[in-house]
Amino acid sequence: MAKTKTTYYCQNCGTQYSKWVGQCQVCKEWNTVVEEVVSKKEQKKGGIPAGKISKKIWDLSEIDTKEEYRIPTNNTELDRVLGGGIVPGSVILLGGEPGIGKSTLMLQIALHLPFHTLYVSGEESPKQIRMRAERIGYENPNMKLLFETNTQKIFHQLEKFQPDILVIDSIQTLHTDYIESSPGSVSQIRESASEIIQYAKSTGTPVFIIGHINKEGQIAGPKVLEHMVDTVLQFEGDRNHLFRILRASKNRFGATSEIGIFEMYNKGLREVSNPSNILLSTHSEDLSGTAIAVATEGIRPILVEVQALVSSAVYGTPQRSTTGYDIKRLHMILAVLEKRMGFKLAAKDVFLNITGGIKIDDPAIDLAVAAAILSSNNDLPIPSSWAFAGEVGLTGEVRPVTRIEQRIGEAEKLGFEKIFISAHNKINPADFKIEIKGISEIRDLNEII
């Protein structure tokens, strides 16, 4: 009889230790290191359908360089994030906060796929799945359901059904017979994911895996799980807002700069093909403290509204607060406005908000942030037909940004009359109908406002 082997894992980040410690040395969390049984008996693993794996030694010139065949999902936003569709044999990990809509998204995708799809649920009952499918309002005879958490039993059903696409909801509920620890533990997640990946690669079946995240926003379980899969998708958003953003933090078959935007409503998730029209607020009159920024997410230009409020500090220490924007970036812009333009903002409260509940990391919205702050400080409204696209440097210069032609074209398409960009961007104003104004220094912005 084999000796039972145990080890210690951090349940927060997955770091392995040879003995118990009170604080994890990697994530610095207390009382997260627990003992887990790694193997309860020596036995040969089985139950995974064995496909024909080529053992040929390839010459580089023999490899076909034609574009990989992709399976369309009938969802434009998901296809854009994946790089054009699903690659056969790929393993896609979808993570997000509880209640954000991960299961709704995957069930909606599975109901619209024209292929034999098996949806394996370990979290919800059959009635819950049926009620959600009826709410989405689409029936697909090609989709089948399996309510099982044991991986060996799942592989036994896969061998009989042989689906074209497999969906696992979720990886934290699965457990294998070869690990004695409870479902959701680090060793169970790693071993179950390893078996699923082996099945996907040997049979060429694409697999979607839903995973929970911890309080730091990372995929729960071992960090190696993200290295094992081909694509890691993050489903982001605020449950108090309607919009959800799907972005790829890792993609072996496409770019990681693309995003997909969805809108949550009572019948599921709706694709947002033109987010600029939704993210921009409609005002009956121009208000101070608002400016329109032309940002990009991947290759897609979107227009967002930047709102700023500058007021006298009631308490001794002025407040700085941002929503959807980097607080350190705001501190830098405030320092530039005070140093290069002489505005005394150190004794004033500054609040900044990106409307729509989305987060923008594009530095091209710096110019709109500075314009909104100046507008609120002077209580002078900026015309709603103006847009801004430029990066602010520490010396006060307005730096050029990438994809300026796409940004200008998006503003022109939505009916804006004037756009302010860096004077160092090399473009031909005659190519556009919109008026283009070049700014070289941030002090020129104050004269415009």
KOLKOL-453957 format. One record per residue (C-alpha): z, x, y; residue in one letter. Coordinates in pm, whole numbers, plus 50000, padded with zeros to 5 digits. Layout:
<pts>
ZXYa...
</pts>
This chain:
<pts>
500005000050000m498935014150337a501485020750603k501464996850898t500195014851207k501395005051553t500695017251903t501515007152261y499094991152507y499374980352868c498504943352874q497304946153232n494794974953220c494564983852849g495885019552868t497155032352532q500465050952490y502055068152193s505495054852286k506975027752503w507245033452877v508655010353141g505875014953397q502185019653324c501035052653473q497545038953549v498005004653707c501675010653810k502794976953671e506284973353521w507104958953175n503474954453071t503464980052786v503994962952450v503804973952087e500844961551884e499984964051516v496614981151496v495874977451124s497824958050865k495944969850556k493144992750457e490074972650373q486384974850439k485214953250725k482734926450637g481454892650734g479074904151008i475454895750925p473684928350866a470284931151031g467614957150974k468524985751201i465845012251234s466945047151131k463685063451240k463805094451457i461605087351757w459375110351952d459485103552326l455735097752345s455915070752073e458215047952274i456485018152435d457165016952809t455934981552862k458294957653035e460974942652814e460454906352715y462954883752887r464074848752799i464084825353102p467224804453147t465644777253364n468214786853628n466654805753919t469924820054051e471074833353712l467644847953637d467684865753972r471074881853900v470084891953546l466854907653668g464354881353552g465974865853244g467924873852928i466994905052733v467044899252353p470074915452192g471934919652520s475644911852560v476604895952894i480254893853003l481074866653259l484424869853437g486154849153701g489384833053811e490784803053621p489194770453732g486354787253921i483684771553695g482844797453427k482794772553138s480914746953349t478244772653435l477764784253075m477704748752936l475184738953201q473004768953111i473284761252738a472304724852793l469154735052977h467954762252738l464954752452522p466264774152237f468724769551952h472044777152120t475494778551963l478444773052199y481664786352043v484754772552215s488264784652147g489924769352452e488814733052478e488724703552240s485494685752134p486314656352364k486694679252664q483314695352599i481654661252552r483154647552875m481974678053070r478484675452919a478304638653018e479394647453371r476644673453393i474264646153278g472004664453037y471694662752659e470084690252456n469614685552079p469054723152047n472664730952147m475374729851881k479134733551915l481594753451706l485354751651761f486704783051595e488644814151696t488484835351380n485594859751408t484974861451031q484564823651012k482334824251321i480034850251162f479894829350844h478584799851049q476194822451240l474644834250916e473804798250827k472794784951171f471084816651306q471044806751676p468684821051934d471484824352192i475264826152140l477974816752392v481624826952337i484314808652540d486404829552564s486924864752428i490704862152489q491004834152229t489244852251942l491044871251670h489914891251369t491604894651030d491634932451055y494084933851347i497554919051308e498394914651677s498134881151850s494944867752016p494494880252371g496094914052305s494224945652392v493484955752032s492274920751939q489964918352240i488474952652173r487954946851800e486544911551842s484154923152114a483044952351897s482154928751611e480234905351844i478294934351999i477424947451652q476114912851560y474034910451881a472434944651840k471704940851469s470144906051495t468644907451845g470584876551953t471634874952320p475364867852360v477264854152661f480984862052658i483374844852898i486394865852996g489464859453208h490574882353490i494004895753580n495764892453914k493954923254047e490614905853990g489544928053697q488424916553354i491574911553146a491914934652849g490824970752797p488564986453057k486384998852771v485254962752722l483174964953040e481604997352916h480694982152578m478664952652710v475244954752876d475914932853179t479104923353363v478864892653586l481554882553834q481824845753928f483524845254267e484574818954515g487454799454657d488464767454482r489004752454828n485344757954914h482194744354752l480274776954720f480344800654422r478744835054415i477514851454096l477074888954125r476494916953873a478894946453882s476994962653594k473484956053462n471624978753222r468444958053254f468304951453628g469754957653971a473394951754063t472644942454424s471374907154360e473574876354394i473214840154293g474724812454505i475854779154360f477414748154508e480084729554313m479814691854314y480894663154088n478044668253841k478394705453792g476894734953975l473854731554197r471594760854280e471404770554648v467904783454712s468324786855090n471974795155166p471354801655537s470914764655614n474264756755450i476314786155577l475434779855941l477554754456124s476024727856347t477514724056695h476574698456958s477124725357222e477434763157230d481014775557181l482534808957270s483574832656991g480674825456754t477684847156669a474984845356402i474554876256180a471554883655959v472984899555644a471394908055311t472654904154956e470344924354736g466854917554867i467734882754991r468414879055367p470984852755461i472274841355798l476024836655835v478164825556124e480834849456249v483764833056429q486254852956637a489354842756830l490944866457080v494184855257241s497224870757407s499834882657159a502854859857161v504984884256966y505464921257020g502984933256758t499434919056787p497994902956475q494774912456301r493454888356041s490054885055869t488524861255616t485414873655435g485314906555627y486914940755577d490064943555789i489614981455824k486114976055958r487524952056218l490054978156329h487225003156374m485124979356586i488124970556803l488805007556860a485155013256959v485224983857203l488404997357364e487325033857377k483655030157473r483794998457683m487324998057823g488414964457683f492194962557641k492364945757302l495394964757170a497754938457312a495794908357191k495634889156864d492234890356695v491234866456418f487864868656244l486274844655998n482994843755802i482154806955754t481354792355414g484104810455223g481924840255127i482624877255166k480074899855336i480114937755292d476834944355476d477484967355777p474614950155958a476974922456071i478964947256286d476894938256591l477564901056544a481294908056496v481414927556823a479434900357001a481774872856875a484854892656985i483424898757332l482354862457358s485844850057274s487554875457499n485394865957801n485254829157700d481464829857738l479384812257468p476474829557299i473344807657267p473034793756916s469394804956907s470374841856912w470894863356601a472254898656552f471554926456298a472934961256360g475594986156253e478124999156505v479005036156490g482165053756607l480395067956912t479375033157022g475745035856919e473995007256742v472575021756422r469475008456244p469834988455923v467654984955616t465184956555543r464914948255910i461524931155863e462994906955609q465954899855839r463704892556136i461444870755922g464404850155796e465664844256151a462164834656263e461744810755970k464974792456061l463864787156421g465844813856609f464364824156943e465824859156989k467254886056762i469174917156870f468674948356658i469064985856697s466575001756934a466065029056673h464475005156420n460755012656404k458974978956404i456064962556582n457274932356782p453744918456785a454044910956412d456694884356479f456814853256697k460554856856759i461674877357062e463104910956951i465614928857172k466554965057097g470074977757173i470955014557164s474595013957282e477374988557227i478004987357604r474604970757644d475944941357446l478484932857716n475754930457980e473804906457758i476794883857699i
</pts>
